[in-house]
Amino acid sequence: MVPDGQPVTSTAALVGLILYSLPLSALAGYVTASIARDNSMPAVWGLAVLQLVLGIIAETSAWSMAPVWYHLVFLALLMPATLFGGRVAAQRHASRVIARA
C-alpha cells in the first residue's frame, strides 16, 4: 500500500491501475450505448470526450505522483476503451433489432 501523497513508482502497480481502468471505461461506454439505444454512438462519443477532459484534469493535478508514461498511456486508452464498449452494445442492439424484423 502506498501512503497518501507519495508517488507511485511500482511499474506493476501502475500497469495494474491501467488494466483496472480499461474494463471500467468499456463498461461506461456499454451502459451509455445501452441506455441511448438507437443512434447511441453520439452519446458514447460525448462520454468518451468528457472522460478524456476529466482525465486530463485529474492526471495533470497528479502529474508528480506517477511517471509520465503512466499518464500518457492512461489518457491514450480512455477514449478507445469507452468507444469499444459503446460499439459492442450498439452492435448487440442492432442485431436484436434485425432478428426481430
C-alpha positions as CSV (number, residue, x, y, z in Angstrom):
1,M,0.0,0.0,0.0
2,V,1.2,3.5,-0.9
3,P,1.0,6.2,1.7
4,D,-1.2,9.2,0.7
5,G,0.7,11.9,-1.0
6,Q,3.6,9.6,-2.0
7,P,4.5,9.0,-5.7
8,V,3.7,5.6,-7.2
9,T,6.8,4.1,-8.7
10,S,6.0,0.5,-9.0
11,T,5.5,-0.5,-12.6
12,A,3.3,-3.4,-11.7
13,A,1.0,-1.2,-9.7
14,L,0.8,1.4,-12.4
15,V,0.1,-1.3,-15.1
16,G,-2.5,-2.7,-12.7
17,L,-4.2,0.7,-12.5
18,I,-4.3,1.0,-16.2
19,L,-5.7,-2.6,-16.6
20,Y,-8.3,-1.8,-14.0
21,S,-9.4,1.3,-15.8
22,L,-9.8,-0.3,-19.2
23,P,-12.8,-2.5,-18.4
24,L,-14.4,0.3,-16.4
25,S,-14.2,2.7,-19.3
26,A,-15.6,-0.1,-21.7
27,L,-18.4,-0.7,-19.2
28,A,-19.2,3.0,-19.1
29,G,-19.4,3.1,-22.9
30,Y,-21.5,-0.1,-23.0
31,V,-24.0,1.3,-20.4
32,T,-24.2,4.6,-22.2
33,A,-25.0,2.9,-25.5
34,S,-27.5,0.6,-23.9
35,I,-29.4,3.5,-22.4
36,A,-29.3,5.5,-25.6
37,R,-30.3,2.6,-27.8
38,D,-30.9,3.8,-31.3
39,N,-28.1,6.0,-32.7
40,S,-26.2,5.6,-29.5
41,M,-22.7,6.4,-30.7
42,P,-23.1,10.2,-30.4
43,A,-23.8,9.7,-26.7
44,V,-20.9,7.4,-26.4
45,W,-18.6,9.8,-28.2
46,G,-19.8,12.6,-25.8
47,L,-19.0,10.4,-22.8
48,A,-15.5,9.5,-24.2
49,V,-14.7,13.2,-24.7
50,L,-15.9,14.0,-21.2
51,Q,-13.8,11.2,-19.8
52,L,-10.8,12.5,-21.6
53,V,-11.3,16.1,-20.4
54,L,-11.8,15.0,-16.8
55,G,-8.9,12.5,-17.2
56,I,-6.6,15.3,-18.3
57,I,-7.6,17.4,-15.4
58,A,-7.1,14.5,-12.9
59,E,-3.8,13.4,-14.4
60,T,-2.3,17.0,-14.6
61,S,-3.2,17.5,-10.9
62,A,-1.4,14.3,-10.0
63,W,1.4,14.7,-12.6
64,S,4.2,14.4,-10.0
65,M,2.7,11.2,-8.4
66,A,3.5,8.8,-11.3
67,P,5.9,8.6,-14.3
68,V,5.0,10.4,-17.5
69,W,4.4,7.2,-19.4
70,Y,1.6,6.2,-17.0
71,H,-0.3,9.5,-17.5
72,L,0.1,9.3,-21.3
73,V,-0.9,5.6,-21.6
74,F,-3.9,6.1,-19.3
75,L,-5.1,9.1,-21.3
76,A,-4.5,7.5,-24.6
77,L,-6.6,4.4,-23.7
78,L,-9.6,6.2,-22.2
79,M,-11.4,7.0,-25.4
80,P,-10.7,3.8,-27.3
81,A,-11.9,1.7,-24.3
82,T,-15.1,3.7,-24.0
83,L,-15.8,3.6,-27.7
84,F,-15.2,-0.1,-27.8
85,G,-17.8,-0.7,-25.0
86,G,-20.2,1.5,-26.8
87,R,-19.7,-0.3,-30.2
88,V,-20.3,-3.7,-28.5
89,A,-23.6,-2.5,-27.1
90,A,-24.7,-0.8,-30.3
91,Q,-23.9,-4.0,-32.3
92,R,-25.8,-6.1,-29.9
93,H,-28.8,-3.8,-30.1
94,A,-28.6,-3.7,-33.9
95,S,-28.5,-7.5,-34.1
96,R,-31.6,-7.8,-31.8
97,V,-33.5,-5.3,-34.0
98,I,-32.6,-7.2,-37.1
99,A,-33.6,-10.5,-35.5
100,R,-37.0,-9.1,-34.6
101,A,-37.6,-7.9,-38.2
